[in-house]
Amino acid sequence: MSTERGRIQISGFETGGGEDWESETAQEKQEEYVEPMSLWRRIVSRLARDRLALIGIVVVVLMTVTALVARPISVSGMTVQPFSLAPFDPTATAVGGRHDAPSMTHLMGTNRQGQDMLSRVMVGGRYSISIGLVVTAIAATVGVIYGSISGYFGGWVDSVLMRFLDLVFAFPALVLALILVALFGGGFWPLVGAFALVGWASYARIIRGEILKVKQNEYVLAAKALGARDRSVLFRHIIPNAIAPVVVQATLSIGTVVIGVAALGFLGIGFSPGTPEWGTMLDAERDTLATGAGGAWYWWATIFPGLMIFLFVMSMNMIGDVINDALDTQVDDVGHGGGG
């Protein structure tokens, strides 16, 4: 270091050295920068590294595929799915003895009418799983549109829409679904309508809260300043950046709907008696739950349908929990305790 008339010159910080230092610093910053993962890549990455989530995915996929190929599917007289994995017709009676215990012929035993429990459990997934998926898709779509309009426009529009939402929340969801099914009857589409009519409200409230935050971002204000229409701003810029909590809610809601359908079936108002639906199967054998019919405990008649409900709902909850962690930026990926 030298001084000359008040000027300080430090060796190593000359013009050439300064450029080299700035170049090395810029290169280090470029190497350290990692482009953030997109929403779906983050979800897939977390799911792939979590053992419980992988187990849940395997269980859900196996149950869904089994239900799909259990018996042939025909639409308007045309067979669209010719496979038949179930060993017996689930509606056929006297294929075995009355309440036969599990055996090599009937792996899950038979019920009081001599129907094969394995075949009925396999086909029963079609009702429960398909209703859960259809209800979630309808409720999420309606709720997202409703809540997005409320949160985006605000003011009196938001006040009116939210007061109606409060009215929906004033009724317990399962009780309201029960009333609707009791009024309009059971069956596939009445159950779908009943659960969709009460399920959309939670999506609307979640997306509204996210919209209120996202619409204040600079890219939204820039889109408005450039003359973009409200519909374009809402569906192209705001909703895609506010949809993450809805994905979590949808994953968890599938299991909730399956439980609700089974509950109504157990109460005897979901499907007609004899339908191979998990809840309806429990209702048909409810007298064997405790002491059993005639003093005997035919445990297989209720254990297997109940086990299917438990496995499916538990698997969906495990998947939803991992997705929730993946979308939570405050959760450390390395420190996640899911076993990745």
Secondary structure as the mmCIF struct_conf table of DSSP 4:
data_model
#
loop_
_struct_conf.conf_type_id
_struct_conf.id
_struct_conf.beg_label_comp_id
_struct_conf.beg_label_asym_id
_struct_conf.beg_label_seq_id
_struct_conf.end_label_comp_id
_struct_conf.end_label_asym_id
_struct_conf.end_label_seq_id
STRN STRN1 SER A 2 GLU A 4
TURN_TY1_P TURN_TY1_P1 ARG A 5 GLY A 6
STRN STRN2 ARG A 7 GLN A 9
TURN_TY1_P TURN_TY1_P2 SER A 11 GLY A 12
BEND BEND1 GLU A 14 GLU A 14
HELX_RH_AL_P HELX_RH_AL_P1 THR A 15 GLU A 32
HELX_LH_PP_P HELX_LH_PP_P1 GLU A 35 SER A 38
HELX_RH_AL_P HELX_RH_AL_P2 LEU A 39 ARG A 49
HELX_RH_AL_P HELX_RH_AL_P3 ARG A 51 VAL A 69
BEND BEND2 ALA A 70 ARG A 71
STRN STRN3 ILE A 73 VAL A 75
TURN_TY1_P TURN_TY1_P3 SER A 76 GLY A 77
STRN STRN4 MET A 78 GLN A 81
BEND BEND3 ALA A 86 PHE A 88
TURN_TY1_P TURN_TY1_P4 PRO A 90 THR A 91
BEND BEND4 VAL A 95 GLY A 96
TURN_TY1_P TURN_TY1_P5 ARG A 98 HIS A 99
HELX_LH_PP_P HELX_LH_PP_P2 ASP A 100 PRO A 102
BEND BEND5 MET A 104 HIS A 106
TURN_TY1_P TURN_TY1_P6 LEU A 107 MET A 108
STRN STRN5 THR A 110 THR A 110
TURN_TY1_P TURN_TY1_P7 ARG A 112 GLN A 113
STRN STRN6 ASP A 116 ASP A 116
HELX_RH_AL_P HELX_RH_AL_P4 MET A 117 PHE A 153
HELX_RH_AL_P HELX_RH_AL_P5 GLY A 155 PHE A 169
TURN_TY1_P TURN_TY1_P8 ALA A 170 ALA A 170
BEND BEND6 PHE A 171 PHE A 171
HELX_RH_AL_P HELX_RH_AL_P6 ALA A 173 PHE A 184
BEND BEND7 GLY A 187 GLY A 187
HELX_RH_AL_P HELX_RH_AL_P7 PHE A 188 VAL A 214
TURN_TY1_P TURN_TY1_P9 LYS A 215 GLN A 216
BEND BEND8 ASN A 217 ASN A 217
HELX_RH_AL_P HELX_RH_AL_P8 GLU A 218 ALA A 225
TURN_TY1_P TURN_TY1_P10 LEU A 226 GLY A 227
HELX_RH_AL_P HELX_RH_AL_P9 ASP A 230 SER A 232
HELX_RH_PI_P HELX_RH_PI_P1 VAL A 233 ILE A 238
HELX_RH_AL_P HELX_RH_AL_P10 ILE A 239 ALA A 242
HELX_RH_AL_P HELX_RH_AL_P11 ALA A 244 PHE A 266
TURN_TY1_P TURN_TY1_P11 LEU A 267 GLY A 268
BEND BEND9 GLY A 270 PHE A 271
TURN_TY1_P TURN_TY1_P12 PRO A 273 GLY A 274
HELX_RH_AL_P HELX_RH_AL_P12 TRP A 278 ALA A 284
TURN_TY1_P TURN_TY1_P13 GLU A 285 GLU A 285
HELX_RH_3T_P HELX_RH_3T_P1 ARG A 286 THR A 288
TURN_TY1_P TURN_TY1_P14 LEU A 289 THR A 291
HELX_RH_3T_P HELX_RH_3T_P2 ALA A 293 GLY A 295
TURN_TY1_P TURN_TY1_P15 TRP A 299 TRP A 299
HELX_RH_AL_P HELX_RH_AL_P13 TRP A 300 LEU A 327
TURN_TY1_P TURN_TY1_P16 THR A 329 GLN A 330
BEND BEND10 VAL A 331 VAL A 331
BEND BEND11 ASP A 333 ASP A 333
TURN_TY1_P TURN_TY1_P17 VAL A 334 GLY A 335
TURN_TY1_P TURN_TY1_P18 GLY A 337 GLY A 338
#
